Amino acid sequence: MLMRYLDCEYSQASPAERAAFARLLECTDPSLQEMFLGVQAAPDPDMESVARKIRAGTPDRD
């Protein structure tokens, strides 16, 4: 999930979005899992925006 974001989105991201991504990486693995599954919202709107992009970049699993 993260590699797809890095490959497809990060290079075009604004400095604010890059900072939000860096803050996401400071979260614990269980928190990241909940954010990327949409169970829990990220702690701030910028981080939530990045989490939504990461979620959207992954294909649905059957």
C-alpha positions in Angstrom: 0.0 0.0 0.0 2.7 2.5 1.0 4.9 1.6 -1.9 2.1 2.2 -4.4 1.6 5.7 -2.9 5.3 6.4 -3.0 5.5 5.2 -6.6 2.4 6.9 -7.9 1.6 9.9 -5.7 4.5 11.1 -3.6 6.6 12.7 -6.3 3.6 15.0 -7.2 2.6 15.6 -3.5 2.8 19.1 -2.0 5.2 19.8 0.8 2.2 19.7 3.2 1.1 16.3 1.9 4.6 15.0 2.2 4.8 16.2 5.8 1.4 14.5 6.5 2.8 11.2 5.0 5.8 11.5 7.2 3.6 11.9 10.2 1.6 8.8 9.2 4.8 6.8 9.2 5.3 7.7 12.9 2.1 6.0 13.8 2.1 2.5 15.2 1.4 -0.4 12.9 -2.0 -1.2 14.5 -3.1 2.4 14.1 -1.9 2.5 10.5 -3.8 -0.7 9.8 -7.0 0.8 11.2 -6.6 4.0 9.2 -5.9 2.2 6.0 -8.9 -0.1 6.5 -11.1 2.9 7.2 -11.9 1.7 10.7 -10.3 4.8 12.4 -9.8 8.3 11.1 -6.3 9.7 11.1 -5.4 12.2 13.8 -5.6 15.3 11.6 -7.3 16.2 8.3 -4.0 16.2 6.2 -3.1 12.8 7.4 -6.6 11.5 6.7 -6.4 12.9 3.2 -3.2 10.9 2.6 -4.7 7.8 4.2 -7.7 8.1 1.8 -5.3 8.3 -1.2 -3.5 5.2 0.1 -6.7 3.3 0.5 -8.0 4.4 -2.9 -4.8 3.2 -4.5 -5.3 -0.4 -3.5 -7.5 -2.8 -5.5 -10.5 -4.3 -3.8 -10.0 -7.9 -2.7 -12.7 -10.4 -3.4 
